[in-house]
């Protein structure tokens, strides 16, 4: 089996991407990050998802993006709540973590080169998302070019492919795809600002997009919410 590194946050999108990589015949090496995020509950979710979907190995990289801050997810700034889709689309929100996907993909690239894997999967989505610049197709294409310029493998002709199979799908389409592949969404965690109990808040951008996706897909969301 061909090897692939799969970025796994523990959320809905990355769980679906892990299932897609397995369905496409890859031996999946899942990579998660404990980066100082306020929603560290996603790490426990990632571990459960990796096990349930048959990842060959799951590693958790520890880095601390709190030293830079600049995001509500890595600082004490308030997480936006109760926002409409129109409000989400107006500007890049404070939940954007500067350069996060660039950093995560760089780690994935390093591990892929060590594994002699040429494929990296990421759950980036440019449809039902919060407007992050590092979730756009242009970014994925640019990083793939960088990966093949900046590595020994690329220089020697063993080219990398960055797979972003969800990039043009709505959240409802992602959920339907995941359900068809047997993803257990009750194991996932998407909330930016969970309660001390671990329950999802139900009012942050991520929760609202998730709930909208399940509603439009015609399935009940299997996780519990504070409200």
C-alpha angles and dihedrals in degrees: 000000000000115000125234134180111226122197105225121188096168091248131121097265098047092046089055091049091051089053090048092052091052092047089053090057102258126143098231125221105191121210124194132176134223095197103159094277118161090229098062089151085087089073091064088046091052091053091053093045093049091052095044094050096045104250110183090222137356123205129183117209116206116214130148117229090170088087086073100031112180094141138075087232094060100034141039094269116128118264111235114251140187092020122158122228089256092054091048090053097051098080144348103283129232088251088073107111109213112252093344099143091042089055094044094048090048090057090046090050092052092051092044091054091051091048091047087237119148099194131077124182126205131177096225114153129188100187115056097021141109099263099264112167092218092062095065127107090240090061094049092051092047093050091049089054090048092049092056093046098045104048137072089230092055094047090050091052101259094126125201126227121204108210118204101169094169097050096110101028128105117236089254091053090049091052093048090050092049093048090051089054094048099253111169100219092185086077094056130091124202106161120120094201112028122184120254086260089061095248117140113255096228093212108070120096093259094051093046093051091047093050091047090051095052091045092052093042090055097239130113115247103246097209127087124247134200089225 
